[in-house]
């Protein structure tokens, strides 16, 4: 099989860390890239999830929301109406208890 050269630009620190990890895995960076390319071709997809920072922020916000909802239920506040919640917010902003 004919060989081709593949050149990639990356942050110097990232490359150093990548080389160290590849070495720990018993391979060099070129072999690791070939493993990755073969997996992409075989599976016809990137073999791991790629998300944006926005997705992670949204996911964390949803997790926080669900946690707050569970805490509200545990504290007997799970049935507050929107008006009740708005009143609680106004009271908290004005320093009332």
Secondary structure as GFF3:
##gff-version 3
##sequence-region A 1 97
A	DSSP	alpha_helix	12	24	.	.	.	ID=ss1
A	DSSP	alpha_helix	29	43	.	.	.	ID=ss2
A	DSSP	alpha_helix	53	74	.	.	.	ID=ss3
A	DSSP	alpha_helix	82	94	.	.	.	ID=ss4
###
